[in-house]
Amino acid sequence: MGDPKGFMTHTRRQAKYLPVPERLANHEEHIEILPEEAIRTQASRCMDCGVPFCMTGCPLGNIIPDWNDLVYRGRWKAALKVLHATNNFPEFTGRICPAPCENSCVLGINEPPVTIKLHEVSIVDKGFEMGWIKPEPPAVRTDRTVAVIGGGPAGLAAAQQLNRAGHNVTVFEKADRAGGLLMYGIPHYKLRKEKVQRRIDLLAAEGITFRFGCTVGTDITFAQLKKDFHAIVISTGAEAPRDLPAPGRDLDGVHYAMEFLPQSNRANWGDADIAALHPKKQKIWAQGKKVIVIGGGDTGSDCIGTSLRQGATSVTNFELMPCPPEKRTAGNPWPQWARIQRISSSVEEMTEKGGKVHYSLATKEFFGKDGKVTGLKTIDLDWSSGKPVEKPGTERTWEADLVLLAMGFLGPKRGGLLEQSGVALDERGNVKTDAKTRQTSVPGVFAAGDARRGQSLVVWAISEGREVARAVDEYLTGKPSLLPSVRLDAFQY
């Protein structure tokens, strides 16, 4: 605690979004950069609260008060060391994590919370700017080999931790680049892909082997991996999208969000074939189209912002659930995650362009002409009983040239890898593991990330990757791992 009166002297100041017209003109990151002195001032608001609930709110258990104090004192290199001690990729979480730590900040009980996320990204950006972040290959190698299936944040965190333990790690990634949703889901304007590739390059320089364009279960069998590696980590993510099986669903122009978003990111990379990852190699672009996005979560928001930047003539958002309250309710007290209405930058852009989020709305039918979607029909829902009840007489018709389904994910994809591996699944369809060892029903096979816990946050994926690495290290060595533990008990917030 650098300034004992900082939280009383200074008000919260966070980085602001650039004006809507300015940010819609391109796909660049659209948050202003605060001067260093302002960031240090904000760090001084971290108070000597006794019990830092921010750390329990963070799935990584980041040592937030320590690096807040170091930022306030201008000791950026020391702050980076503390930050990296618990978080492999703070340049990602500092940009796209919804910051549950700030929801749990003690100051947030009766004042605006500390700008923790701002300090996190400022520390790691300073580290890259000053050249402090360099490859750190292990001094000693073991003779153990590990296959990590899936190059998203969980797989990458597991790979880096296991590599630090000296094991020989190979990451199998079905796409042509690693990163998972960091690379091909989250839009360029929220997280520039050069920043993702920069970290991938660092991991490769540390000795991790990457095999791109390699789908386990198709290009290589699971049995072959079992033969070639001492341990296997399944970290394929939760890629099975929730569908909307209404009449007309098969019309051209109705697509899953994850058929649409990767193409925009590939275009921003300058790739010649932006539809390379689409199952039918079909290009999906929003320019000149009336777009309706079904789903009000982060993925839906990403579809909105991307459609606007591609030049959609209009964008409208449908959300099945009712509009959340503006403030916490009695049943949602601090330090829980605040289930309140949040306006993303993309929704703000849509609103300024004349669009709107329509809550409590169910899609009943898609209709079209010559096999192409031209609109859809909806009905309003009444949630007063706690369950959705259709309201008679509220049917509406909407025009649309492009409909994007962003209604969440149902777990890892079936068939292929899961079928060949023979691992047991839980009641939700995720890969079932022992809670402590993270081992599946197949000896020597482990699981982490969304494939194990279901659709979740990037910060949870990194946490999962770090914890499964400890479990794999203990399995390979037969003794307690020296890799740091995330935490021992279940999170409550």
C-alpha positions as CSV (number, residue, x, y, z in Angstrom):
1,M,0.0,0.0,0.0
2,G,1.9,3.0,-1.3
3,D,-0.5,5.8,-0.5
4,P,-2.7,5.2,2.6
5,K,-5.1,8.0,1.5
6,G,-5.1,7.3,-2.2
7,F,-8.6,5.8,-2.3
8,M,-9.9,8.9,-0.5
9,T,-8.0,11.4,-2.5
10,H,-8.5,10.1,-6.1
11,T,-11.6,9.0,-8.0
12,R,-11.6,6.2,-10.5
13,R,-10.3,7.0,-13.9
14,Q,-10.2,4.3,-16.6
15,A,-9.2,4.3,-20.2
16,K,-12.0,5.5,-22.4
17,Y,-13.1,4.3,-25.8
18,L,-12.3,6.4,-28.8
19,P,-15.3,8.2,-30.4
20,V,-17.6,5.8,-32.3
21,P,-16.9,7.2,-35.8
22,E,-13.2,7.0,-35.3
23,R,-13.2,3.4,-34.1
24,L,-15.6,2.2,-36.7
25,A,-13.3,3.5,-39.4
26,N,-10.9,0.5,-38.9
27,H,-10.3,-2.7,-36.9
28,E,-7.6,-1.2,-34.6
29,E,-7.8,-1.4,-30.8
30,H,-10.0,1.4,-29.8
31,I,-9.1,2.3,-26.2
32,E,-7.1,5.4,-25.4
33,I,-3.7,5.1,-23.7
34,L,-3.5,6.8,-20.3
35,P,-0.3,8.6,-19.4
36,E,2.0,6.7,-16.9
37,E,1.4,9.2,-14.1
38,A,-2.3,8.7,-14.4
39,I,-1.9,4.9,-14.1
40,R,0.3,5.2,-11.1
41,T,-2.2,7.5,-9.5
42,Q,-5.0,5.0,-10.1
43,A,-2.8,2.3,-8.5
44,S,-2.6,4.4,-5.4
45,R,-6.3,3.8,-4.8
46,C,-5.6,0.2,-3.8
47,M,-6.3,0.2,-0.1
48,D,-4.9,-1.8,2.8
49,C,-8.1,-3.8,3.0
50,G,-6.8,-6.6,5.1
51,V,-8.4,-9.4,3.1
52,P,-7.9,-8.8,-0.6
53,F,-11.1,-10.2,-2.1
54,C,-9.9,-9.2,-5.5
55,M,-7.5,-12.2,-5.4
56,T,-10.3,-14.6,-4.6
57,G,-12.4,-13.1,-7.4
58,C,-9.6,-13.8,-9.9
59,P,-9.5,-17.5,-11.1
60,L,-5.7,-17.1,-11.3
61,G,-5.3,-15.8,-7.8
62,N,-3.3,-12.9,-9.1
63,I,-1.4,-11.1,-6.4
64,I,-3.1,-7.9,-7.2
65,P,-2.3,-5.7,-4.1
66,D,1.4,-6.3,-4.6
67,W,1.6,-5.3,-8.2
68,N,-0.7,-2.3,-7.6
69,D,1.8,-1.1,-5.0
70,L,4.7,-1.6,-7.3
71,V,3.0,0.3,-10.1
72,Y,2.3,3.2,-7.8
73,R,6.0,3.3,-6.9
74,G,7.1,3.1,-10.6
75,R,8.7,-0.3,-10.1
76,W,7.4,-1.7,-13.4
77,K,9.9,-4.5,-13.8
78,A,9.2,-5.9,-10.3
79,A,5.5,-5.6,-11.0
80,L,5.9,-7.6,-14.2
81,K,7.6,-10.4,-12.3
82,V,4.8,-10.6,-9.7
83,L,2.2,-10.5,-12.5
84,H,3.8,-13.3,-14.5
85,A,4.1,-15.4,-11.4
86,T,0.4,-16.2,-11.6
87,N,-0.6,-15.3,-15.2
88,N,1.1,-16.6,-18.3
89,F,-0.6,-14.2,-20.7
90,P,-1.6,-10.9,-19.0
91,E,-1.5,-9.1,-22.4
92,F,-4.7,-11.1,-23.2
93,T,-6.5,-11.0,-19.9
94,G,-5.7,-7.3,-19.5
95,R,-7.6,-6.6,-22.7
96,I,-10.5,-9.1,-22.8
97,C,-11.1,-10.4,-19.3
98,P,-14.4,-8.9,-17.8
99,A,-12.4,-8.4,-14.6
100,P,-14.2,-10.3,-11.9
101,C,-11.4,-9.0,-9.6
102,E,-12.9,-5.5,-9.8
103,N,-16.3,-6.9,-8.9
104,S,-14.7,-8.3,-5.7
105,C,-12.6,-5.2,-4.9
106,V,-13.3,-4.1,-1.3
107,L,-13.3,-0.5,-2.3
108,G,-16.1,-1.4,-4.6
109,I,-18.5,-1.9,-1.7
110,N,-19.3,1.8,-1.6
111,E,-17.0,3.5,-4.1
112,P,-15.9,2.8,-7.7
113,P,-13.4,-0.1,-7.5
114,V,-9.7,0.0,-8.3
115,T,-8.8,-0.1,-12.0
116,I,-7.1,-3.5,-11.7
117,K,-7.4,-4.4,-15.4
118,L,-5.8,-1.2,-16.5
119,H,-2.8,-1.8,-14.3
120,E,-2.5,-5.4,-15.5
121,V,-2.3,-4.5,-19.2
122,S,-0.1,-1.5,-18.5
123,I,2.4,-3.6,-16.7
124,V,2.7,-6.2,-19.5
125,D,2.7,-3.6,-22.2
126,K,5.6,-1.8,-20.5
127,G,7.4,-5.2,-20.2
128,F,7.2,-5.7,-24.0
129,E,8.1,-2.1,-24.7
130,M,11.2,-2.3,-22.5
131,G,12.3,-5.7,-23.9
132,W,12.0,-7.3,-20.5
133,I,9.9,-10.2,-21.8
134,K,12.2,-12.7,-23.5
135,P,12.1,-16.5,-24.1
136,E,13.0,-18.5,-21.0
137,P,13.8,-22.0,-22.1
138,P,14.3,-24.6,-19.2
139,A,17.9,-25.2,-18.1
140,V,17.4,-28.9,-17.9
141,R,15.2,-31.3,-20.0
142,T,13.6,-34.5,-18.9
143,D,13.0,-37.5,-21.2
144,R,9.2,-37.1,-20.8
145,T,7.0,-36.1,-23.7
146,V,3.5,-34.5,-23.6
147,A,1.0,-33.9,-26.4
148,V,-1.3,-30.9,-25.9
149,I,-4.4,-31.1,-28.2
150,G,-5.6,-27.6,-28.9
151,G,-3.7,-24.4,-29.0
152,G,-6.1,-22.1,-27.2
153,P,-5.3,-20.3,-23.9
154,A,-5.7,-23.4,-21.8
155,G,-3.5,-25.5,-24.0
156,L,-0.9,-22.8,-24.3
157,A,-0.7,-22.2,-20.6
158,A,-0.4,-25.9,-19.9
159,A,2.3,-26.2,-22.6
160,Q,4.3,-23.3,-21.1
161,Q,4.1,-24.6,-17.6
162,L,5.1,-28.2,-18.6
163,N,7.9,-26.8,-20.7
164,R,9.2,-24.9,-17.7
165,A,9.3,-28.2,-15.8
166,G,11.6,-29.5,-18.5
167,H,9.2,-31.8,-20.3
168,N,9.1,-32.0,-24.1
169,V,5.8,-30.5,-25.3
170,T,4.1,-30.7,-28.7
171,V,1.0,-28.7,-29.3
172,F,-1.4,-30.1,-32.0
173,E,-3.5,-27.3,-33.5
174,K,-6.1,-28.0,-36.3
175,A,-6.0,-24.4,-37.5
176,D,-3.1,-22.8,-39.3
177,R,-2.2,-20.6,-36.3
178,A,-2.3,-21.1,-32.5
179,G,-4.4,-19.1,-30.1
180,G,-7.9,-20.6,-30.5
181,L,-10.5,-18.0,-29.8
182,L,-7.8,-15.5,-29.0
183,M,-6.7,-15.7,-32.7
184,Y,-9.9,-16.5,-34.6
185,G,-12.8,-15.6,-32.3
186,I,-12.1,-12.3,-30.5
187,P,-12.1,-9.5,-33.0
188,H,-8.9,-7.6,-34.0
189,Y,-10.2,-4.4,-32.5
190,K,-10.3,-5.9,-29.0
191,L,-7.1,-7.9,-29.3
192,R,-4.7,-7.4,-32.1
193,K,-3.6,-10.7,-33.5
194,E,0.1,-9.6,-33.7
195,K,0.0,-9.6,-29.9
196,V,-1.2,-13.2,-29.9
197,Q,1.4,-14.2,-32.4
198,R,4.1,-12.5,-30.4
199,R,3.4,-14.7,-27.5
200,I,3.2,-17.9,-29.7
201,D,6.6,-17.0,-31.1
202,L,8.0,-16.7,-27.5
203,L,6.6,-20.1,-26.6
204,A,8.2,-21.6,-29.7
205,A,11.5,-19.9,-28.8
206,E,11.3,-21.5,-25.3
207,G,11.3,-25.0,-27.0
208,I,7.6,-25.8,-27.4
209,T,6.9,-27.6,-30.7
210,F,3.8,-26.6,-32.7
211,R,2.1,-28.8,-35.3
212,F,-0.5,-26.7,-37.2
213,G,-3.2,-27.9,-39.6
214,C,-3.2,-31.2,-37.7
215,T,-6.6,-32.5,-36.4
216,V,-6.2,-35.3,-33.9
217,G,-8.7,-38.0,-34.9
218,T,-8.3,-37.2,-38.6
219,D,-4.8,-36.3,-39.6
220,I,-3.3,-38.4,-36.8
221,T,-5.1,-41.0,-34.6
222,F,-5.4,-40.7,-30.9
223,A,-3.9,-44.2,-30.7
224,Q,-0.7,-42.9,-32.4
225,L,-0.5,-40.1,-29.8
226,K,-0.8,-42.6,-27.0
227,K,2.0,-44.5,-28.5
228,D,4.3,-41.5,-29.1
229,F,3.8,-39.5,-25.9
230,H,3.9,-40.2,-22.2
231,A,0.9,-38.0,-21.4
232,I,-1.8,-36.2,-23.3
233,V,-3.8,-33.0,-22.5
234,I,-7.1,-32.5,-24.2
235,S,-7.7,-28.7,-24.4
236,T,-9.8,-28.4,-27.5
237,G,-12.3,-25.9,-26.1
238,A,-16.1,-26.0,-26.2
239,E,-16.6,-25.7,-30.0
240,A,-20.1,-27.3,-30.3
241,P,-22.3,-24.2,-30.9
242,R,-25.9,-24.0,-29.6
243,D,-28.2,-24.2,-32.7
244,L,-31.6,-22.6,-33.3
245,P,-33.7,-25.4,-34.9
246,A,-36.5,-23.2,-36.2
247,P,-38.1,-23.6,-39.7
248,G,-35.9,-22.1,-42.4
249,R,-32.7,-22.6,-40.4
250,D,-31.0,-24.2,-43.5
251,L,-31.4,-21.0,-45.6
252,D,-28.2,-19.5,-46.9
253,G,-27.3,-16.4,-44.8
254,V,-28.0,-18.0,-41.4
255,H,-24.6,-18.8,-39.9
256,Y,-22.9,-19.6,-36.6
257,A,-20.9,-16.7,-35.1
258,M,-17.7,-18.9,-35.3
259,E,-18.2,-19.3,-39.0
260,F,-18.2,-15.5,-39.4
261,L,-15.7,-14.1,-36.9
262,P,-12.6,-16.0,-38.0
263,Q,-13.0,-14.7,-41.5
264,S,-12.8,-11.1,-40.4
265,N,-9.6,-11.8,-38.4
266,R,-8.0,-13.6,-41.4
267,A,-8.9,-10.6,-43.5
268,N,-7.2,-8.3,-41.1
269,W,-4.1,-10.5,-41.2
270,G,-4.1,-10.1,-45.0
271,D,-4.8,-13.7,-45.8
272,A,-5.7,-14.4,-49.4
273,D,-8.3,-17.1,-48.5
274,I,-10.3,-15.8,-45.6
275,A,-12.8,-18.6,-45.8
276,A,-10.2,-21.3,-45.4
277,L,-11.6,-22.5,-42.0
278,H,-15.2,-22.6,-43.1
279,P,-16.5,-26.2,-43.6
280,K,-17.8,-25.2,-47.1
281,K,-15.2,-22.6,-47.8
282,Q,-18.0,-20.0,-48.0
283,K,-17.2,-16.3,-47.6
284,I,-19.4,-14.6,-45.0
285,W,-19.2,-10.8,-45.1
286,A,-21.6,-8.2,-43.7
287,Q,-21.0,-5.3,-46.1
288,G,-24.3,-3.8,-47.5
289,K,-26.4,-6.3,-45.5
290,K,-29.1,-6.0,-42.8
291,V,-27.6,-8.0,-40.0
292,I,-29.4,-9.6,-37.1
293,V,-27.3,-11.1,-34.3
294,I,-29.1,-13.6,-32.0
295,G,-27.4,-13.8,-28.6
296,G,-26.5,-11.1,-26.2
297,G,-23.2,-12.3,-24.8
298,D,-19.6,-11.5,-25.6
299,T,-19.8,-13.5,-28.9
300,G,-22.9,-11.6,-30.0
301,S,-21.2,-8.3,-29.1
302,D,-18.2,-9.3,-31.2
303,C,-20.5,-10.1,-34.2
304,I,-22.1,-6.7,-33.8
305,G,-18.8,-4.7,-33.8
306,T,-17.4,-6.8,-36.6
307,S,-20.5,-6.3,-38.8
308,L,-20.5,-2.6,-38.3
309,R,-16.8,-2.4,-39.3
310,Q,-17.5,-4.4,-42.4
311,G,-20.1,-1.9,-43.5
312,A,-23.4,-3.5,-42.6
313,T,-26.4,-1.2,-43.5
314,S,-28.0,-2.0,-40.2
315,V,-27.4,-4.3,-37.1
316,T,-30.0,-5.5,-34.6
317,N,-29.5,-7.7,-31.6
318,F,-31.9,-10.2,-30.1
319,E,-31.6,-11.6,-26.6
320,L,-33.7,-14.4,-25.2
321,M,-33.3,-13.3,-21.6
322,P,-34.8,-10.2,-19.9
323,C,-32.8,-7.1,-19.5
324,P,-30.6,-7.3,-16.4
325,P,-30.9,-4.7,-13.6
326,E,-28.8,-1.6,-13.6
327,K,-27.6,-2.3,-10.0
328,R,-27.0,-5.4,-7.9
329,T,-30.1,-7.0,-6.4
330,A,-30.4,-8.2,-2.8
331,G,-29.7,-11.7,-4.0
332,N,-26.5,-10.7,-5.8
333,P,-24.3,-9.0,-3.1
334,W,-20.7,-8.0,-3.2
335,P,-18.2,-9.7,-3.7
336,Q,-20.1,-11.9,-6.2
337,W,-19.9,-11.2,-9.9
338,A,-22.4,-8.4,-10.5
339,R,-25.2,-9.7,-12.7
340,I,-26.1,-6.2,-14.0
341,Q,-26.6,-4.6,-17.4
342,R,-23.3,-3.9,-19.2
343,I,-23.1,-1.9,-22.4
344,S,-20.2,-3.2,-24.5
345,S,-18.4,-0.9,-26.9
346,S,-20.0,-2.8,-29.8
347,V,-23.5,-2.3,-28.5
348,E,-22.7,1.4,-28.0
349,E,-21.7,1.6,-31.6
350,M,-24.8,-0.2,-32.8
351,T,-27.0,2.1,-30.7
352,E,-25.4,5.2,-32.2
353,K,-26.0,3.7,-35.7
354,G,-29.7,3.3,-35.0
355,G,-29.7,-0.4,-33.8
356,K,-31.0,-1.8,-30.6
357,V,-30.8,-4.8,-28.2
358,H,-34.3,-6.4,-28.0
359,Y,-34.6,-8.4,-24.8
360,S,-37.1,-11.2,-24.1
361,L,-37.4,-12.1,-27.7
362,A,-37.6,-15.6,-29.2
363,T,-37.0,-16.4,-32.9
364,K,-39.7,-18.6,-34.3
365,E,-39.0,-18.9,-38.0
366,F,-36.6,-17.9,-40.7
367,F,-37.9,-17.1,-44.2
368,G,-36.3,-16.4,-47.5
369,K,-36.3,-16.4,-51.3
370,D,-34.4,-18.5,-53.7
371,G,-32.8,-20.4,-50.8
372,K,-31.5,-17.2,-49.2
373,V,-32.7,-15.7,-45.9
374,T,-34.6,-12.4,-46.2
375,G,-36.0,-12.2,-42.7
376,L,-37.3,-13.9,-39.6
377,K,-40.3,-14.0,-37.3
378,T,-40.2,-13.5,-33.5
379,I,-42.4,-13.4,-30.5
380,D,-42.0,-11.6,-27.1
381,L,-41.5,-13.5,-23.9
382,D,-42.8,-13.0,-20.4
383,W,-40.3,-14.0,-17.7
384,S,-42.4,-12.9,-14.7
385,S,-42.9,-16.5,-13.6
386,G,-39.1,-17.2,-13.9
387,K,-39.7,-19.2,-17.1
388,P,-40.2,-17.9,-20.6
389,V,-43.8,-17.8,-21.7
390,E,-44.8,-16.6,-25.2
391,K,-47.0,-13.5,-25.2
392,P,-49.9,-13.9,-27.7
393,G,-50.3,-11.1,-30.2
394,T,-46.6,-10.0,-30.1
395,E,-45.4,-11.7,-33.3
396,R,-43.2,-9.5,-35.4
397,T,-41.4,-9.8,-38.8
398,W,-37.9,-8.6,-39.3
399,E,-35.9,-8.1,-42.5
400,A,-32.4,-9.6,-42.6
401,D,-29.8,-10.6,-45.2
402,L,-27.4,-12.1,-42.7
403,V,-28.3,-13.8,-39.4
404,L,-25.6,-14.7,-37.0
405,L,-26.2,-17.2,-34.2
406,A,-24.2,-16.4,-31.1
407,M,-26.1,-18.3,-28.4
408,G,-23.2,-20.0,-26.7
409,F,-21.5,-23.4,-26.8
410,L,-22.5,-26.8,-25.6
411,G,-19.1,-28.4,-25.0
412,P,-16.4,-30.1,-27.0
413,K,-17.4,-31.4,-30.5
414,R,-18.4,-35.1,-30.6
415,G,-16.8,-37.8,-32.8
416,G,-13.2,-37.8,-34.0
417,L,-10.9,-37.2,-31.0
418,L,-13.5,-37.9,-28.3
419,E,-14.7,-41.1,-29.9
420,Q,-11.2,-42.4,-30.5
421,S,-9.9,-41.5,-27.1
422,G,-12.7,-43.2,-25.3
423,V,-12.7,-40.7,-22.4
424,A,-15.9,-40.5,-20.3
425,L,-18.0,-37.4,-20.5
426,D,-20.0,-35.7,-17.7
427,E,-23.7,-35.0,-17.6
428,R,-23.1,-31.7,-19.5
429,G,-21.1,-33.4,-22.3
430,N,-17.7,-32.1,-21.2
431,V,-14.7,-34.3,-20.7
432,K,-15.0,-35.8,-17.2
433,T,-11.9,-35.7,-15.0
434,D,-10.9,-36.4,-11.4
435,A,-11.2,-33.1,-9.6
436,K,-7.7,-33.3,-8.1
437,T,-5.6,-35.1,-10.7
438,R,-7.4,-33.7,-13.7
439,Q,-7.0,-37.1,-15.3
440,T,-9.7,-38.6,-17.5
441,S,-11.1,-42.1,-17.4
442,V,-8.2,-43.0,-19.7
443,P,-4.8,-43.3,-17.8
444,G,-2.3,-40.7,-18.9
445,V,-4.9,-38.6,-20.6
446,F,-5.9,-35.2,-18.9
447,A,-8.3,-32.4,-19.8
448,A,-8.3,-28.7,-19.2
449,G,-10.2,-25.5,-20.2
450,D,-13.6,-25.3,-21.8
451,A,-13.3,-28.9,-22.9
452,R,-13.4,-29.9,-19.2
453,R,-15.5,-27.1,-17.5
454,G,-17.6,-25.9,-20.4
455,Q,-17.8,-22.5,-22.0
456,S,-16.0,-19.9,-19.8
457,L,-13.6,-17.0,-19.6
458,V,-10.1,-16.7,-21.0
459,V,-8.8,-16.2,-17.4
460,W,-10.4,-19.5,-16.4
461,A,-8.8,-21.2,-19.4
462,I,-5.3,-20.0,-18.3
463,S,-6.1,-21.1,-14.7
464,E,-7.1,-24.6,-16.0
465,G,-4.0,-24.9,-18.1
466,R,-1.7,-24.1,-15.2
467,E,-3.5,-26.5,-12.9
468,V,-3.5,-29.4,-15.3
469,A,0.2,-28.8,-15.9
470,R,0.8,-29.5,-12.2
471,A,-1.2,-32.7,-12.4
472,V,0.6,-33.9,-15.5
473,D,4.0,-33.1,-14.0
474,E,3.2,-35.1,-10.9
475,Y,2.0,-38.0,-13.1
476,L,5.2,-37.9,-15.1
477,T,7.6,-37.6,-12.2
478,G,5.8,-39.6,-9.5
479,K,6.4,-36.8,-7.0
480,P,4.9,-33.5,-5.9
481,S,5.2,-30.9,-8.6
482,L,7.2,-27.7,-8.1
483,L,5.0,-25.8,-10.5
484,P,3.0,-23.2,-8.7
485,S,-0.6,-24.1,-7.7
486,V,-3.5,-21.8,-8.7
487,R,-5.4,-22.5,-5.5
488,L,-6.5,-25.5,-3.4
489,D,-10.2,-25.0,-2.9
490,A,-13.2,-24.2,-5.2
491,F,-13.9,-20.6,-6.1
492,Q,-17.0,-19.1,-4.6
493,Y,-17.4,-15.9,-6.6
